[in-house]
Amino acid sequence: MMKFGSLGAAIAAVSFGFIPVAHAQSATIEEVIQVAGDILALAVICPALDGNKKVFDGYMASNNITQKLMTADNSYADDVMAAKQKSYQTRKALSVSGNCDDALRLYGENGTVIKGFLFKKVASSN
């Protein structure tokens, strides 16, 4: 393991490729539509999961997409519903538990697509 005595040495190591750096990459509108469709399909398949709207809104904002683009009076709404149908058709071959596990892997606390969006609903104590 290499140790650096200064910030300059660390910067040099990154610039020469000795230390890999993951660069942030924005999603395209098509990718956001696909994610939104997948989330809507998973909402039907996994009723025990819930989503944090603020996290999803942050995902949208970080990709420069406004909520207005996804509303029913916009052409993207039809695209989102088509993506939901496609995702649902693909996912229906999997078990409910498999889908829910996948949902948490992609969109859960340590999600690989949207971190912290989905979580297990807390049972009410009525």
DSSP file (Angstrom, degrees, kcal/mol; ACC not computed):
  #  RESIDUE AA STRUCTURE BP1 BP2  ACC     N-H-->O    O-->H-N    N-H-->O    O-->H-N    TCO  KAPPA ALPHA  PHI   PSI    X-CA   Y-CA   Z-CA
    1    1 A M              0   0    0      0, 0.0     2,-0.4     0, 0.0     0, 0.0   0.000 360.0 360.0 360.0 134.9    0.0    0.0    0.0
    2    2 A M        -     0   0    0      2,-0.0     2,-0.4     0, 0.0     0, 0.0  -0.712 360.0-158.3 -90.7 134.5    1.3    3.4   -1.0
    3    3 A K        -     0   0    0     -2,-0.4     2,-0.4     2,-0.0     0, 0.0  -0.908   5.1-149.0-112.6 143.0    1.3    6.2    1.6
    4    4 A F        -     0   0    0     -2,-0.4     3,-0.0     1,-0.1    -2,-0.0  -0.923   9.9-163.1-113.6 133.9    1.5    9.9    0.6
    5    5 A G  S    S+     0   0    0     -2,-0.4     2,-0.3     1,-0.1    -1,-0.1   0.560  75.9  28.8 -88.3  -9.5    3.1   12.5    2.7
    6    6 A S  S  > S-     0   0    0      1,-0.1     4,-1.6     0, 0.0     5,-0.1  -0.982  74.9-117.9-148.5 159.5    1.4   15.4    1.0
    7    7 A L  H  > S+     0   0    0     -2,-0.3     4,-2.6     1,-0.2     5,-0.2   0.870 114.4  59.8 -62.2 -37.0   -1.7   16.4   -0.8
    8    8 A G  H  > S+     0   0    0      1,-0.2     4,-2.3     2,-0.2    -1,-0.2   0.893 103.8  49.7 -59.8 -41.0    0.4   17.1   -3.9
    9    9 A A  H  > S+     0   0    0      2,-0.2     4,-2.2     1,-0.2    -1,-0.2   0.887 110.9  49.9 -66.0 -38.1    1.7   13.6   -4.0
   10   10 A A  H  X S+     0   0    0     -4,-1.6     4,-2.1     2,-0.2    -2,-0.2   0.917 110.7  49.1 -66.2 -43.2   -1.9   12.2   -3.8
   11   11 A I  H  X S+     0   0    0     -4,-2.6     4,-2.6     1,-0.2    -2,-0.2   0.904 111.2  50.5 -62.2 -41.3   -3.0   14.5   -6.6
   12   12 A A  H  X S+     0   0    0     -4,-2.3     4,-1.9     1,-0.2     6,-0.2   0.902 108.4  52.3 -63.0 -40.9   -0.1   13.4   -8.7
   13   13 A A  H  <>S+     0   0    0     -4,-2.2     5,-2.4     1,-0.2     6,-1.0   0.894 111.6  46.6 -63.3 -39.7   -0.9    9.7   -8.0
   14   14 A V  H ><5S+     0   0    0     -4,-2.1     3,-1.4     4,-0.2    -2,-0.2   0.936 111.8  50.3 -66.2 -45.7   -4.5   10.3   -9.2
   15   15 A S  H 3<5S+     0   0    0     -4,-2.6    -2,-0.2     1,-0.3    -1,-0.2   0.804 110.8  49.1 -67.0 -28.0   -3.4   12.2  -12.3
   16   16 A F  T 3<5S-     0   0    0     -4,-1.9    -1,-0.3    -5,-0.2    -2,-0.2   0.435 118.9-110.6 -89.2   0.6   -1.0    9.4  -13.3
   17   17 A G  T < 5S+     0   0    0     -3,-1.4    -3,-0.2    -4,-0.3    -2,-0.1   0.584  83.4 123.0  86.7   9.2   -3.7    6.8  -12.8
   18   18 A F  S   <S+     0   0    0     -5,-2.4    -4,-0.2    -6,-0.2    -5,-0.1   0.805  78.2  41.1 -72.8 -27.9   -2.2    5.1   -9.7
   19   19 A I  S    S-     0   0    0     -6,-1.0    -2,-0.2    -9,-0.1    -1,-0.2  -0.978  90.2-132.3-120.3 118.3   -5.4    5.8   -7.7
   20   20 A P        -     0   0    0      0, 0.0     2,-0.4     0, 0.0    -6,-0.1  -0.445  20.3-162.7 -70.8 141.7   -8.6    5.2   -9.6
   21   21 A V        -     0   0    0     -2,-0.1     2,-0.6    -7,-0.1    -2,-0.0  -0.993  13.0-138.7-126.6 129.2  -11.2    7.9   -9.3
   22   22 A A        -     0   0    0     -2,-0.4     2,-0.4     1,-0.0     0, 0.0  -0.772  20.2-147.4 -87.1 123.3  -14.9    7.5  -10.1
   23   23 A H        -     0   0    0     -2,-0.6     2,-0.1     1,-0.1    -2,-0.0  -0.738  20.0-111.7 -92.4 138.1  -16.2   10.4  -12.0
   24   24 A A        -     0   0    0     -2,-0.4     2,-0.4     1,-0.0    -1,-0.1  -0.420  34.9-166.4 -65.8 139.1  -19.9   11.5  -11.5
   25   25 A Q        -     0   0    0     -2,-0.1     2,-0.1     0, 0.0    -1,-0.0  -0.992  14.5-131.8-133.5 126.8  -21.9   10.9  -14.5
   26   26 A S        -     0   0    0     -2,-0.4     2,-0.2     1,-0.1    37,-0.1  -0.439  24.9-118.6 -74.1 148.8  -25.4   12.3  -15.1
   27   27 A A        -     0   0    0     -2,-0.1     2,-0.1     1,-0.1    -1,-0.1  -0.567  25.6-118.8 -82.6 151.2  -28.1   10.0  -16.3
   28   28 A T     >  -     0   0    0     -2,-0.2     4,-2.3     1,-0.1     5,-0.2  -0.405  29.9-105.3 -79.2 165.8  -29.8   10.7  -19.7
   29   29 A I  H  > S+     0   0    0      1,-0.2     4,-2.4     2,-0.2     5,-0.2   0.872 124.1  55.2 -59.3 -35.9  -33.5   11.4  -19.8
   30   30 A E  H  > S+     0   0    0      2,-0.2     4,-2.2     1,-0.2    -1,-0.2   0.899 107.8  48.0 -64.4 -40.7  -34.0    7.9  -21.2
   31   31 A E  H  > S+     0   0    0      2,-0.2     4,-2.5     1,-0.2    -2,-0.2   0.900 111.6  49.7 -67.1 -40.1  -32.1    6.4  -18.2
   32   32 A V  H  X S+     0   0    0     -4,-2.3     4,-2.8     2,-0.2    -2,-0.2   0.906 110.5  50.6 -64.6 -40.9  -34.2    8.4  -15.7
   33   33 A I  H  X S+     0   0    0     -4,-2.4     4,-2.6     2,-0.2    -2,-0.2   0.913 110.5  49.8 -61.4 -42.8  -37.4    7.3  -17.5
   34   34 A Q  H  X S+     0   0    0     -4,-2.2     4,-2.4     2,-0.2    -2,-0.2   0.918 112.3  47.1 -62.5 -44.0  -36.2    3.7  -17.2
   35   35 A V  H  X S+     0   0    0     -4,-2.5     4,-2.6     2,-0.2    -2,-0.2   0.928 112.4  49.6 -63.4 -45.7  -35.4    4.1  -13.5
   36   36 A A  H  X S+     0   0    0     -4,-2.8     4,-2.2     1,-0.2    -2,-0.2   0.912 112.3  48.2 -60.8 -42.7  -38.8    5.8  -12.9
   37   37 A G  H  X S+     0   0    0     -4,-2.6     4,-2.2     2,-0.2    -1,-0.2   0.898 111.4  50.0 -63.5 -41.2  -40.6    2.9  -14.7
   38   38 A D  H  X S+     0   0    0     -4,-2.4     4,-2.6     2,-0.2    -2,-0.2   0.910 110.3  50.1 -63.9 -42.8  -38.7    0.3  -12.8
   39   39 A I  H  X S+     0   0    0     -4,-2.6     4,-1.8     1,-0.2    -2,-0.2   0.908 110.5  49.7 -63.3 -42.0  -39.5    2.0   -9.5
   40   40 A L  H  X S+     0   0    0     -4,-2.2     4,-1.0     2,-0.2    -1,-0.2   0.896 111.8  48.5 -64.8 -39.3  -43.2    2.1  -10.4
   41   41 A A  H >X S+     0   0    0     -4,-2.2     4,-2.1     1,-0.2     3,-0.6   0.923 110.9  50.5 -64.6 -43.5  -43.2   -1.6  -11.4
   42   42 A L  H 3X S+     0   0    0     -4,-2.6     4,-3.1     1,-0.2    -1,-0.2   0.808 101.7  62.3 -65.6 -29.2  -41.5   -2.5   -8.1
   43   43 A A  H 3< S+     0   0    0     -4,-1.8    -1,-0.2     1,-0.2    -2,-0.2   0.848 108.9  42.4 -63.6 -33.1  -44.1   -0.5   -6.2
   44   44 A V  H << S+     0   0    0     -4,-1.0    -2,-0.2    -3,-0.6    -1,-0.2   0.894 119.7  42.3 -76.7 -42.7  -46.7   -2.9   -7.6
   45   45 A I  H  < S+     0   0    0     -4,-2.1    -2,-0.2     1,-0.2    -3,-0.2   0.845 121.2  39.0 -74.6 -35.3  -44.6   -6.0   -7.0
   46   46 A C    ><  +     0   0    0     -4,-3.1     3,-2.0    -5,-0.2    -1,-0.2  -0.677  58.7 166.2-120.7  74.9  -43.2   -5.1   -3.6
   47   47 A P  T 3  S+     0   0    0      0, 0.0    -1,-0.1     0, 0.0    -2,-0.1   0.661  73.8  70.0 -66.3 -13.0  -46.0   -3.4   -1.5
   48   48 A A  T 3  S+     0   0    0     -3,-0.1    73,-3.1    72,-0.1     2,-0.3   0.529  90.1  78.4 -79.7  -4.4  -43.8   -3.9    1.6
   49   49 A L  E <   -A  120   0A   0     -3,-2.0     2,-0.3    71,-0.2    71,-0.2  -0.763  59.9-171.5-104.9 151.9  -41.4   -1.3    0.3
   50   50 A D  E     -A  119   0A   0     69,-3.0    69,-2.4    -2,-0.3     2,-0.3  -0.904  14.1-130.9-134.1 163.6  -41.8    2.5    0.4
   51   51 A G  E     -A  118   0A   0     -2,-0.3     2,-0.8    67,-0.2    67,-0.2  -0.871  11.2-128.1-121.7 152.8  -39.9    5.3   -1.2
   52   52 A N    >>  -     0   0    0     65,-1.9     4,-1.8    -2,-0.3     3,-0.6  -0.863  17.7-161.1 -97.3 106.0  -38.4    8.6    0.0
   53   53 A K  H 3> S+     0   0    0     -2,-0.8     4,-3.0     1,-0.3     5,-0.2   0.841  88.5  58.3 -58.8 -36.1  -39.7   11.3   -2.4
   54   54 A K  H 3> S+     0   0    0      1,-0.2     4,-2.0     2,-0.2    -1,-0.3   0.884 105.4  50.1 -63.1 -37.6  -37.0   13.7   -1.4
   55   55 A V  H <> S+     0   0    0     -3,-0.6     4,-2.0     2,-0.2    -1,-0.2   0.923 112.8  46.0 -66.0 -44.1  -34.3   11.3   -2.4
   56   56 A F  H  X S+     0   0    0     -4,-1.8     4,-2.6     2,-0.2    -2,-0.2   0.912 111.1  52.2 -66.2 -41.3  -35.9   10.7   -5.8
   57   57 A D  H  X S+     0   0    0     -4,-3.0     4,-2.8     1,-0.2    -1,-0.2   0.885 109.1  51.3 -60.4 -37.5  -36.4   14.4   -6.3
   58   58 A G  H  X S+     0   0    0     -4,-2.0     4,-2.5     2,-0.2    -1,-0.2   0.887 108.6  51.0 -65.0 -39.3  -32.7   14.9   -5.5
   59   59 A Y  H  X S+     0   0    0     -4,-2.0     4,-0.8     2,-0.2    -2,-0.2   0.925 112.4  46.9 -61.4 -45.4  -31.9   12.2   -8.1
   60   60 A M  H ><>S+     0   0    0     -4,-2.6     5,-2.4     1,-0.2     3,-1.0   0.946 113.3  47.6 -62.0 -48.7  -34.0   14.0  -10.6
   61   61 A A  H ><5S+     0   0    0     -4,-2.8     3,-1.9     1,-0.3    -1,-0.2   0.880 106.4  57.3 -62.3 -38.6  -32.5   17.4   -9.8
   62   62 A S  H 3<5S+     0   0    0     -4,-2.5    -1,-0.3     1,-0.3    -2,-0.2   0.711 109.7  46.8 -66.6 -17.7  -28.9   16.0  -10.0
   63   63 A N  T <<5S-     0   0    0     -3,-1.0    -1,-0.3    -4,-0.8    -2,-0.2   0.154 118.3-113.3-106.7  16.3  -29.7   15.0  -13.5
   64   64 A N  T < 5S+     0   0    0     -3,-1.9     2,-0.5     1,-0.2    -3,-0.2   0.836  72.0 136.3  57.5  38.0  -31.3   18.3  -14.4
   65   65 A I      < -     0   0    0     -5,-2.4    -1,-0.2    -6,-0.1     2,-0.2  -0.970  42.3-148.8-118.9 125.3  -34.8   16.9  -14.8
   66   66 A T    >   -     0   0    0     -2,-0.5     3,-1.0     1,-0.1     4,-0.5  -0.533  24.9-117.7 -89.5 157.2  -37.7   18.8  -13.3
   67   67 A Q  G >  S+     0   0    0      1,-0.2     3,-1.5    -2,-0.2     4,-0.4   0.820 111.9  69.2 -60.0 -30.9  -40.9   17.1  -12.0
   68   68 A K  G >  S+     0   0    0      1,-0.3     3,-1.1     2,-0.2    -1,-0.2   0.845  91.0  60.0 -59.1 -33.4  -42.8   19.0  -14.7
   69   69 A L  G <  S+     0   0    0     -3,-1.0     7,-0.5     1,-0.2    -1,-0.3   0.756 107.7  45.8 -64.9 -22.5  -41.1   16.8  -17.3
   70   70 A M  G <  S+     0   0    0     -3,-1.5    -1,-0.2    -4,-0.5    -2,-0.2   0.370  88.2 112.1-103.5   4.0  -42.7   13.7  -15.7
   71   71 A T  S X  S-     0   0    0     -3,-1.1     3,-2.0    -4,-0.4     6,-0.6  -0.314  81.7-105.0 -78.8 164.1  -46.2   15.0  -15.2
   72   72 A A  T 3  S+     0   0    0      1,-0.3     6,-0.1     5,-0.1    -1,-0.1   0.747 117.3  60.3 -61.1 -26.1  -49.2   13.6  -17.1
   73   73 A D  T 3  S+     0   0    0     -5,-0.1     2,-0.3     4,-0.1    -1,-0.3   0.321  95.3  79.6 -86.9  12.0  -49.5   16.7  -19.4
   74   74 A N  S X> S-     0   0    0     -3,-2.0     3,-1.4     1,-0.1     4,-0.5  -0.875  85.9-121.9-117.6 151.2  -45.9   16.0  -20.7
   75   75 A S  H >> S+     0   0    0     -2,-0.3     4,-1.0     1,-0.3     3,-0.5   0.748 107.0  67.8 -63.7 -23.3  -44.9   13.5  -23.3
   76   76 A Y  H 3> S+     0   0    0     -7,-0.5     4,-2.6     1,-0.2    -1,-0.3   0.764  85.2  70.7 -69.6 -22.7  -42.5   11.8  -20.9
   77   77 A A  H <> S+     0   0    0     -3,-1.4     4,-2.1    -6,-0.6    -1,-0.2   0.913  98.8  48.1 -59.7 -42.0  -45.4   10.6  -18.8
   78   78 A D  H <X S+     0   0    0     -4,-0.5     4,-2.1    -3,-0.5    -1,-0.2   0.886 110.6  52.0 -64.1 -38.3  -46.3    8.1  -21.6
   79   79 A D  H  X S+     0   0    0     -4,-1.0     4,-2.3     2,-0.2    -2,-0.2   0.889 108.3  51.0 -65.0 -39.2  -42.6    7.0  -21.8
   80   80 A V  H  X S+     0   0    0     -4,-2.6     4,-2.3     2,-0.2    -2,-0.2   0.915 110.4  48.9 -64.8 -42.6  -42.5    6.4  -18.0
   81   81 A M  H  X S+     0   0    0     -4,-2.1     4,-2.2     2,-0.2    -2,-0.2   0.880 111.1  50.0 -66.0 -36.6  -45.7    4.3  -18.2
   82   82 A A  H  X S+     0   0    0     -4,-2.1     4,-2.3     2,-0.2    -1,-0.2   0.899 110.9  49.7 -66.0 -39.8  -44.2    2.3  -21.1
   83   83 A A  H  X S+     0   0    0     -4,-2.3     4,-2.6     2,-0.2    -2,-0.2   0.871 108.9  53.1 -65.9 -36.5  -41.0    1.8  -19.1
   84   84 A K  H  X S+     0   0    0     -4,-2.3     4,-2.8     2,-0.2    -2,-0.2   0.938 110.0  47.3 -62.3 -46.7  -43.1    0.6  -16.2
   85   85 A Q  H  X S+     0   0    0     -4,-2.2     4,-2.5     2,-0.2    -2,-0.2   0.913 113.0  48.6 -61.5 -43.5  -44.9   -2.0  -18.4
   86   86 A K  H  X S+     0   0    0     -4,-2.3     4,-2.0     2,-0.2    -1,-0.2   0.926 113.6  46.4 -63.0 -45.1  -41.6   -3.2  -19.8
   87   87 A S  H  X S+     0   0    0     -4,-2.6     4,-3.0     1,-0.2    -2,-0.2   0.918 112.5  50.4 -63.6 -43.4  -40.0   -3.5  -16.4
   88   88 A Y  H  X S+     0   0    0     -4,-2.8     4,-2.1     1,-0.2    -2,-0.2   0.914 109.3  50.8 -61.8 -43.7  -43.0   -5.3  -15.0
   89   89 A Q  H  < S+     0   0    0     -4,-2.5     4,-0.3     1,-0.2    -1,-0.2   0.890 114.9  43.8 -61.9 -39.6  -43.1   -7.8  -17.9
   90   90 A T  H >< S+     0   0    0     -4,-2.0     3,-0.8    -5,-0.2    -2,-0.2   0.913 116.7  46.0 -69.7 -43.5  -39.4   -8.5  -17.3
   91   91 A R  H >< S+     0   0    0     -4,-3.0     3,-2.1     1,-0.2    -2,-0.2   0.720  92.4  77.3 -76.6 -21.9  -39.7   -8.7  -13.5
   92   92 A K  T 3< S+     0   0    0     -4,-2.1    -1,-0.2     1,-0.3    -2,-0.1   0.704  86.2  64.2 -65.9 -16.2  -42.8  -10.9  -13.4
   93   93 A A  T <  S+     0   0    0     -3,-0.8    -1,-0.3    -4,-0.3     2,-0.2   0.674  95.8  74.1 -76.5 -16.6  -40.6  -13.9  -14.2
   94   94 A L  S <  S-     0   0    0     -3,-2.1     2,-0.0    -4,-0.2    -3,-0.0  -0.556  93.2 -99.6 -93.4 160.2  -38.8  -13.4  -10.9
   95   95 A S     >  -     0   0    0     -2,-0.2     4,-2.5     1,-0.1     5,-0.2  -0.335  30.8-114.1 -71.2 160.2  -40.2  -14.2   -7.4
   96   96 A V  H  > S+     0   0    0      1,-0.2     4,-2.8     2,-0.2     5,-0.2   0.940 119.0  48.1 -60.3 -47.4  -41.6  -11.4   -5.3
   97   97 A S  H  > S+     0   0    0      1,-0.2     4,-2.5     2,-0.2    -1,-0.2   0.885 110.7  51.7 -64.2 -37.0  -38.8  -11.8   -2.7
   98   98 A G  H  > S+     0   0    0      2,-0.2     4,-2.2     1,-0.2    -1,-0.2   0.913 112.0  46.6 -63.0 -42.7  -36.2  -11.8   -5.5
   99   99 A N  H  X S+     0   0    0     -4,-2.5     4,-2.8     2,-0.2    -2,-0.2   0.913 112.8  48.8 -64.8 -43.2  -37.7   -8.6   -6.9
  100  100 A C  H  X S+     0   0    0     -4,-2.8     4,-2.2     2,-0.2    -2,-0.2   0.895 111.5  49.5 -66.5 -39.4  -37.8   -6.9   -3.5
  101  101 A D  H  X S+     0   0    0     -4,-2.5     4,-2.0    -5,-0.2    -1,-0.2   0.917 112.8  48.0 -62.5 -42.5  -34.2   -7.9   -2.8
  102  102 A D  H  X S+     0   0    0     -4,-2.2     4,-2.5     2,-0.2     5,-0.3   0.895 108.4  55.0 -64.4 -40.3  -33.2   -6.5   -6.2
  103  103 A A  H  X S+     0   0    0     -4,-2.8     4,-3.2     1,-0.2     5,-0.3   0.920 110.2  45.2 -59.0 -44.8  -35.2   -3.3   -5.5
  104  104 A L  H  X S+     0   0    0     -4,-2.2     4,-1.8     3,-0.2     6,-0.3   0.855 111.7  53.0 -69.1 -33.8  -33.3   -2.8   -2.2
  105  105 A R  H  < S+     0   0    0     -4,-2.0     7,-1.8    -5,-0.2    -2,-0.2   0.906 119.8  33.8 -66.0 -40.0  -30.0   -3.5   -4.0
  106  106 A L  H  < S+     0   0    0     -4,-2.5     7,-2.8     5,-0.3     8,-1.8   0.873 140.5  11.6 -81.5 -39.5  -30.7   -1.0   -6.7
  107  107 A Y  H  < S+     0   0    0     -4,-3.2    11,-3.5    -5,-0.3    10,-1.0   0.303 102.4 101.3-127.9   7.4  -32.6    1.7   -4.7
  108  108 A G  S >< S-     0   0    0     -4,-1.8     8,-4.1    -5,-0.3     3,-2.4   0.117  94.2 -58.7 -83.8-161.6  -32.2    0.8   -1.0
  109  109 A E  T 3  S+     0   0    0      1,-0.3    -4,-0.1     6,-0.2    10,-0.1   0.844 142.2  23.1 -51.0 -42.3  -30.0    2.2    1.7
  110  110 A N  T 3  S+     0   0    0     -6,-0.3    -1,-0.3     5,-0.1     5,-0.1  -0.136  94.7 170.0-114.1  35.4  -26.8    1.4   -0.2
  111  111 A G    <   -     0   0    0     -3,-2.4    -5,-0.3     3,-0.3    -4,-0.2  -0.073  35.4-146.0 -55.4 143.6  -28.5    1.3   -3.6
  112  112 A T  S    S+     0   0    0     -7,-1.8    -6,-0.2     2,-0.2    -5,-0.1   0.651  99.0  29.5 -84.7 -16.0  -26.3    1.1   -6.7
  113  113 A V  S    S+     0   0    0     -7,-2.8     2,-0.4     1,-0.3    -6,-0.2   0.807 140.0   6.6-106.3 -56.0  -28.7    3.3   -8.7
  114  114 A I  S >  S-     0   0    0     -8,-1.8     3,-1.1    -6,-0.0     4,-0.4  -0.937  79.2-141.5-130.2 108.9  -30.4    5.6   -6.2
  115  115 A K  T 3  S+     0   0    0     -2,-0.4    -6,-0.2     1,-0.2    -5,-0.1  -0.537  79.5   3.7 -74.1 126.2  -28.9    5.4   -2.7
  116  116 A G  T 3  S+     0   0    0     -8,-4.1    -1,-0.2    -2,-0.3    -7,-0.2   0.613  92.4 115.0  82.4  13.7  -31.5    5.6    0.1
  117  117 A F    <   +     0   0    0     -3,-1.1   -65,-1.9   -10,-1.0     2,-0.3   0.968  68.3  46.0 -81.0 -55.1  -34.6    5.8   -2.0
  118  118 A L  E     +A   51   0A   0    -11,-3.5     2,-0.3    -4,-0.4   -67,-0.2  -0.628  62.7 164.1 -93.3 147.9  -36.5    2.5   -1.1
  119  119 A F  E     -A   50   0A   0    -69,-2.4   -69,-3.0    -2,-0.3     2,-0.3  -0.974  43.5 -89.7-152.3 160.8  -36.9    1.1    2.4
  120  120 A K  E     -A   49   0A   0     -2,-0.3   -71,-0.2   -71,-0.2   -72,-0.1  -0.569  49.0-112.0 -75.1 134.7  -39.1   -1.5    4.1
  121  121 A K        -     0   0    0    -73,-3.1     2,-0.5    -2,-0.3    -1,-0.1  -0.356  27.1-120.9 -64.3 144.4  -42.4    0.0    5.4
  122  122 A V        -     0   0    0     -3,-0.0     2,-0.2    -2,-0.0    -1,-0.1  -0.770  29.2-116.6 -87.8 129.0  -42.7    0.1    9.2
  123  123 A A        -     0   0    0     -2,-0.5     2,-0.2     1,-0.1    -1,-0.0  -0.447  29.8-122.9 -67.1 133.1  -45.7   -1.9   10.4
  124  124 A S        -     0   0    0     -2,-0.2     2,-0.5     1,-0.1    -1,-0.1  -0.491   9.4-142.2 -77.4 147.7  -48.3    0.3   12.1
  125  125 A S              0   0    0      1,-0.2    -1,-0.1    -2,-0.2    -2,-0.0  -0.495 360.0 360.0-109.0  61.7  -49.2   -0.6   15.6
  126  126 A N              0   0    0     -2,-0.5    -1,-0.2     0, 0.0    -2,-0.0   0.467 360.0 360.0 -80.8 360.0  -52.9    0.2   15.5
